[in-house]
Amino acid sequence: MSTPKELLYSKEHEWVKVEDGKATIGITDFAQAELGDIVFVELPEVGDEVSKDQPFGSVESVKTVSELYAPISGKVVAINEELLDNPEYVNESPYGTAWMITVEVTNDEEVKELMDADAYTALIEQ
């Protein structure tokens, strides 16, 4: 299971990469493995506001439909359009090709509440 050290993580299995006041968000390798083959991804629109711990979209696998929860609050400034036509990217490259949204960070304190890679690894090993 891959858990890149340079990323931050939420208890809901999203990863976050913060750069220049923007946060790119996707789901972790652990999450995609648990879900199985992803067949559909629903994402918000550019301009939408997302709120920490609230659903911002969903992923559908052959097993189930799972909500995606915002690890931080912000305004959506980009979505991964390619993912809408190629949901399998979530399984193939959860930390690369399969990023989901980028938001303008509106609360720096929420970023500080995210887990580092070691804490996230401890969570999924429980």
C-alpha positions in Angstrom: 0.0 0.0 0.0 1.5 3.3 -1.1 1.4 6.3 1.3 3.5 9.2 -0.1 5.3 11.1 2.7 4.8 14.5 1.0 1.0 14.3 1.2 -1.5 14.9 4.1 -4.4 12.6 4.8 -7.9 12.6 6.3 -9.6 10.0 8.4 -12.0 9.5 5.5 -9.1 8.3 3.3 -8.6 11.4 1.1 -5.1 12.7 0.4 -4.3 16.4 0.2 -1.3 18.2 -1.4 -1.1 21.9 -0.4 0.8 24.4 -2.6 0.5 28.1 -2.8 -2.8 28.4 -0.9 -4.4 25.6 -3.1 -5.1 22.0 -2.1 -5.4 19.2 -4.6 -7.5 16.3 -3.3 -7.9 12.6 -4.2 -8.5 9.3 -2.5 -5.8 7.1 -1.1 -4.4 3.9 -2.4 -5.9 2.2 0.6 -9.4 3.6 -0.3 -9.3 2.6 -3.9 -8.1 -1.0 -3.0 -11.0 -1.3 -0.5 -13.5 -0.1 -3.1 -12.4 -2.3 -5.9 -12.8 -1.4 -9.6 -14.0 2.2 -9.9 -16.7 2.5 -12.7 -18.0 6.1 -12.1 -16.8 9.3 -10.5 -19.1 12.3 -9.6 -17.3 15.6 -8.8 -18.5 19.1 -8.0 -18.5 22.0 -10.4 -15.7 24.6 -10.6 -16.9 27.5 -8.4 -18.7 25.3 -5.9 -17.8 25.6 -2.2 -16.9 22.5 -0.3 -16.9 22.2 3.5 -14.7 20.1 5.7 -16.1 16.7 6.5 -19.0 17.2 4.1 -19.6 15.2 0.9 -18.3 16.8 -2.3 -18.9 13.9 -4.7 -18.9 10.2 -5.0 -17.2 7.2 -6.5 -19.0 4.1 -7.7 -17.3 0.7 -7.8 -18.5 -2.7 -8.8 -19.1 -3.3 -5.1 -20.6 0.0 -3.8 -21.1 3.7 -4.0 -19.1 5.8 -1.6 -19.3 9.5 -0.8 -16.2 11.6 -1.1 -15.7 13.9 2.0 -13.9 17.2 1.8 -10.8 17.1 4.1 -10.7 20.9 4.1 -13.1 23.7 3.2 -12.6 25.9 0.1 -13.8 27.0 -3.3 -13.3 24.5 -6.1 -11.0 26.0 -8.7 -10.4 22.9 -10.8 -11.8 19.4 -11.3 -10.2 16.5 -13.1 -12.3 16.3 -16.2 -10.4 13.2 -17.4 -11.6 11.2 -14.4 -15.2 11.6 -15.5 -14.5 9.7 -18.7 -11.8 7.4 -17.2 -12.8 6.5 -13.7 -10.4 3.5 -13.8 -7.5 6.1 -13.2 -8.5 6.0 -9.5 -7.4 2.4 -9.4 -4.4 2.8 -11.7 -2.9 6.0 -10.2 -4.6 7.3 -7.1 -1.9 9.9 -6.3 -1.2 11.0 -9.9 -3.6 10.8 -12.8 -6.6 10.4 -10.5 -6.4 13.7 -8.5 -10.1 14.8 -8.1 -10.4 18.5 -7.3 -8.3 21.5 -6.4 -9.7 24.0 -3.9 -8.6 27.4 -2.7 -7.9 26.9 1.0 -10.1 29.1 3.1 -9.0 27.9 6.6 -5.3 27.1 7.2 -6.2 25.6 10.6 -8.0 22.7 8.8 -4.8 21.9 7.0 -3.0 21.5 10.4 -5.7 19.0 11.5 -4.8 16.5 8.7 -2.6 13.5 9.3 0.9 13.0 8.0 1.8 9.7 6.3 2.9 8.0 9.5 -0.3 8.8 11.3 -2.4 7.7 8.3 -0.5 4.4 8.0 -1.1 3.8 11.7 -4.9 4.5 11.1 -5.2 2.0 8.3 -3.2 -0.7 10.1 -5.6 -0.7 13.0 
